[in-house]
Amino acid sequence: MLLNDEVNMLKLVPLFAGVSAAKLKLLAFTSERVSYRAGEVLCRQGEAGDAAFVLLSGRADVIIEGPTGPIKVADLEENAIVGEIAILCDVARTATVKAASAVEALRISKDTFFKLMSDFPELTIAVVRVLANRLSQTTLELSEARGRVVALSKR
Amino acid sequence: MLDPNISRYIWTHTKRQQLFVLAMVALSMVPYFMSLNLPKQIVNGPIQGNGFADPAMTQVFLQIAFDLPVVGHLTLFPGIALNRIGTLFALSGVFLMLVVVNGLFKYYINTYKGRLGERLLRRIRFTLVDHILRFPPATFKRIKAAEISSMVKDEVEPLGGFTGDAFVAPALLGGQAVIALVFIFLQSIPLGMITTVLVGVQGLIIPRMRRRLLVLGRERQLTARELAGRVSEIVDGIHTIHSYDTSNFERADISARLGRIYKIRFDIYQWKFMVKFINNFLASVTPFLFYSIGGYLALRGQLDIGQLVAVIGAYKDLPGPLKELIDWDQNRQDVQIKYSQVIGQFAVDGLLEPEIQAVSAESADGKLTGSLTAVNLGVTDDTGAVGLERVNFSVAPGETIAIIGNAGSGADIMAEVMARIVWPSQGQINVGTVDLHSLPESVSGRSITYAGTDAYFFFGTLRDNLLYGLKHAPITDRVFEGPELMQRQWEQREAVWAGNPEFDIHSDWIDFAQHGAEDIGAMMPAVYEALDAVAMTRDMFDLALRSTVNLAAHGALAAKAVEMRQVLRDALTQADLNGLIEPFEPGTYNTEATVIENLLFGNARSPELMAGAIINNQYFRKMLEKCGLAEPLFTMGTEIARNAIELFSDLTPDHPFFQQLTFMKPDDIPTYAILLNTLDKSATNLSDADRAMMIRLSFDYIEPRYRFGLLTPAMMVQIVEFRTAFHDALPANLKEAIELYDPTQYMVSGTLLDNMLFGRISQKYRDGVERIYGVASGVLRELGIYDTLLSIGLDFHVGAGGKRLTSVQRQKLAMARALIRRSDYYLFNRPLSALDTRTQEQVLVSTLKYLRKDGRAPAVVWVVSTAKFAVLFDRVAVFEKGRLVEDGSHAELTQKNGIFKELMSA
């Protein structure tokens, strides 16, 4: 897969939807192309997060280590981004990501991402917009959930 | 201690030789005076014809006869009768002989004096270094290493030159001056008086004036020494200077110092020539007085003219010796000042007694009996700060103790005091019933092993440093034969004459028997085990793999490394890591390697074929054209340039992303932009050099890394074809310039790793290197080159102060160096602070295990950096504010609600 194809894939990632093609190309070029075979781990829960991954091909499982053992919480497919929260704020990985098939991914390191954001404010604005949307979505869901809890407790 | 008076010091150590050389000088006077008298004889006798009035007359030559009081006339040799010509040649012959004899005397005496001086210089330098070795530890807080070494090296140097003349010169010159003076007195008392007065004035004034010169000389010495100290500070503190941008402050400081030195030196010149002027003036005033007063006396008839002429003649002989005598005195004072300066610095109170450091080849096993006990121990440093206060603490043989305490708690000082690095101010450390400080270092320095946070490493290889802690005394007596024996005897003789020890540095200094081994080879497994215990084996492999191996020393390795290629590949296949290495194969394009690597398929060994220059090589260019690659590579270069400009033109030249752009420098971007512009207008506009620049861009391209999609399968085939054509027609002058990638041959120009991988690690897999290591370390043992690799790693040169190692490696090495010693007590003072907690724990556990192997049970005292490690020890001692506050087993202390519990939860 060539750089230009990677750029096209990145465009499909919601977080980067508003970013110009030229910047995405730079992002792709400065990121690492990595391959994983089925069963290999992209990132492990509890470790410090230093990179986000964009899946270019293949599938991966998101797994959380629960008290009763690992629980699969999500499936990742092409164009999915994972680990982006860890590179935006310093938190440990909240889940383990494991390749379910052969996986090709773009590894965007934290340093690269921050450098790009500080150099190109338009990229930052695009990312912030996506995050704000997510936050409002989450807030909405939370208040709905609270409303339901209140309704349940009144019963 | 050194004698404060230089003359006395020289006399003490060289009196016999000084007397001998004086006697030789006296003896040399005989032929000297004979040779003075001879010219007169030749002129008066055969030349002017005195005694040869008649051509037939002969003179008796070489008659040896005496008139003795009792015996009467005694003739030993009746002599030979010679005519005038015969006498001329005979006397001239004697003159020539005397010239030779005088020359030989001079040669012998000068050599003798020189040797005397050099021996004394050797003695004094050794004594100074010996003093440094015996300084009490606190001294090193206030001395600068560079200043001390400049004293040992430069400042005592003039002493050597002075030694030979210390007594001979005044005796000789003084004698000459006195004789001349007596002669003048004999001729005329008044003129004698005048001369005496003037000589007295000269002798009084000149040295007095020169005193200022001495003061300046001392200043010069001090400022020069300080300069040496500052220069070494700049070297040591270079990183601080860079990071705080203080280089110009340093420049100003050095400039100011040099200015001061210049001023002092200039003052010295001014004053020196002033003194010279006055000295010359006084010396020439005397003849003036002779002419005027002597002439006056002669005219008055009180002095006859013959006497006056004789006095003036005798006076000619006076200023020379006198001046030299004054110079000698000046030199003596100068040397005395330098000497006093130096020994003043070395006169330190509380120097260790020589017996403490006496050399001993005996093993210290079992010499240290009983517990190591601190009794009422207090440590106060030179500023009055209290480090330890009234500590009573005991370490029984075989016990393991964790010492816990924050910085400033005294925990570190406790370990340092037990290791004799810090001396107690109150109380003492006892071993059994004996004071630790009264024990010779040959017992305490072997029975107690210490490793602290900052370990020092000496300039040399890892091996030298690792084994350093075992070199206590020359164990074996080497057997010498023939010329070697002569050389060794000479070395010993000279060492004794200069008061140096005659230890043989090339003897075995390691007592292998104590380690249960016959030689160094038999000891190495235990050493490797220690390296394993401190988790350093991997570092050693890295060092070995990254080095270009000296095949002469490890002959079998080349074949093993080649064998390793296949074995490693098989092992990777087995571990299902097949694609991890893409091997170099003569008929295949290696996609993980650069274009130029694929073109050349070998390592360039001479600059003409290296990356920057190869494009200018005629043969290379010709072959590119011939294989039809010039155009495709040029197109590829332009595309790379276009991509790079598109990606990077917005970025500032110092942007970190440029690190990813290996084929272009930020300043190249505008150049290439102009080139592309020109090219877009018309392809024919480009000069040959411009085309070369574009082609050059294509060389570093790796498709999987840059992903511009520029490398077509057809091109790969073409490049592989080029490879063959290039090597087949390679001109003779380039044969040596390139070393081909040959799957069956060891590449001398590559590192060991290059040779074992014989390919490129694929970009695709993350942590590829780590995974290969995981597989490789197992394979190494199978191939039997595990030890060889470790041994190559041990050949790594650690640089000045071990600076070529990382801080983590330095601490691990220091630990390993401590572990391979056989001691009864091991003191570890936060030795692993640079390591992460997990590795610290791992090393701590394996260290304790290592020390207990083979049924040994030494005591271990460990100042741990984290309280949680305390559980691994028999006993725990907690220090706070210089006091021992808690002492007991881990279980006891956890039950108490004390500081330990607090530290544990922190």
Boltz contact constraints between the chains, C-beta under 6 A:
constraints:
  - contact:
      token1: [A, 2]
      token2: [B, 707]
      max_distance: 6.0
  - contact:
      token1: [A, 2]
      token2: [B, 709]
      max_distance: 6.0
  - contact:
      token1: [A, 3]
      token2: [B, 707]
      max_distance: 6.0
  - contact:
      token1: [A, 3]
      token2: [B, 708]
      max_distance: 6.0
  - contact:
      token1: [A, 26]
      token2: [B, 647]
      max_distance: 6.0
  - contact:
      token1: [A, 29]
      token2: [B, 647]
      max_distance: 6.0
  - contact:
      token1: [A, 30]
      token2: [B, 657]
      max_distance: 6.0
  - contact:
      token1: [A, 30]
      token2: [B, 660]
      max_distance: 6.0
  - contact:
      token1: [A, 34]
      token2: [B, 766]
      max_distance: 6.0
  - contact:
      token1: [A, 35]
      token2: [B, 764]
      max_distance: 6.0
